Amino acid sequence: MSDIEHDAPAADPIGDVDPEIITPVADGLADARAAILERIADHVVFDGWSPAAIAAAAAEAGVSAETARLAFPRGVDAAMGFHLRGDRKLAEALAQEPLGGMGMTDRITRAVRLRLEIAEPDRETVRRAA
């Protein structure tokens, strides 16, 4: 196991994380969060990280308005969930990389490149969160 892999958390449902402490939250909203985050990118481009974007993504996902408000009370909560989702994808991708033979600079370079590749399809969504 490489140095980077030893600190990686166990896989948990996407969006089921408290961004303040980055640990699982047992509130039963993981499926709703994941469904909303899967569909929110197209709405953020037009509405930003707003309640309107969350509501539109929730409607597409078949998630009730009330559940969507509980899952993401503020737009920043959805943005954080979206970025944490990308970070989890990075952790999964890094676990598949042959990092053991690389020096630290090469490991960091590879991790940054992978994160940018993961974010590329949602470039405008990521820009809206800046």
N, C-alpha and C positions, 0 to 999 in steps of 0.2 A: 504494500500500500504506500502511495506517495505521501509526502508531507501535506499536500493540499487536500487529499481525500480524507485524512483522519479526522478533520474537524467538520466534515459535511454532515448535516443532520439527516436523520432517517427521513425517507419520503413521507410526506403528508399531503392531504388533499390541497390542491391549489386554492389559495385565497383563505385558508383556514388558519391564519396566522395573525397574532397581534403585532402590528408593525413596531410598537414601542419596545417590545422585548423579544421579538422574533421567535416565539414559541407557539405551539399549537393552542388553539382556542376551542374549547368544547362547547360551542353554542348551537350546533346543529345546522349551521348555515353554509357549510363548505360546498355542498352541491349547488346551491343558489349562487354563491360567489363565483364558482368555476363557470357556470353557465353564462352568467352576466359578463365575466371577463373574456370569455370566448367571443362574444358578440359586440363588445363595447368599442373596439378600435374604429370602426366605420362611423360611429356616432360622435366620438371625441373630435374627429377631424372637423366636424361642423359645429358642435356644441361645446367643445372643450370638456374638461372634467367636471361636468355640471350634473345637477339632479335630472335635467332633461336627457342627457346622454345615458345616465344610469337607467332611467325609466324606459327609454326606447330599447336599450339592450335587454332589459328584463322582459319587456313585452314580447320581443322576438324569441326569447328563451322560454317563454311560458311561465315566468316567475311572477308572482303577484306583486303589485305595487308595495304592499305592506312588507312583504318579505324582502324586497329590494331595498326599502328604506332601513330595515334592520341590518341587512348585510353590509350596506354602504351608506351610513347616515350622511356623509359629506362626500363631495367629489374627490377630495384629497384621499379619502379612504380607498376609493376605487383606483386612483392613480398608484397608491402604494401597493395595493394588491396586484395590479398589472405589472409593476416593476419587480415585486417579489416573485411573481410567476416567471419572469425572465431570468431572475437569479437562480431559481430552481432548475430551469432548463440548462443554465450554464453549469451548475453543479453536476447535473446528469451527463452533460457533454464532457466535462472534465474527467469524470470517472471512467470514460471510455478512451481517454487520451493516454499515450505512452509517456507520461511525465517523468517517470523515474530516472531516465537517462539525461534529462535536461537540467541545465543550470537554472538558477532562480530567475535570471533575466529572461531566459527563453520561456520559462513557465508563465511568468507574468505577461509577456508579450502574447503568448498563445491564448491565455485566458481573456485578455482584452479583445483580441481579434474574434474569438468565439462569441463574446458578449455582443460585439458589434454585429456579427453575422446573425445572431438570434434577434436582435432589434431591427435589422434592416427591413423586413416586410412591414413593420409598423413604424417606419421612420417618422411619419407625420404625427402619429399618436404620441410618440416619445417626445417630439419637439413641442407638442402642446403642453406637456407636463413640465417643461423647463421654466 
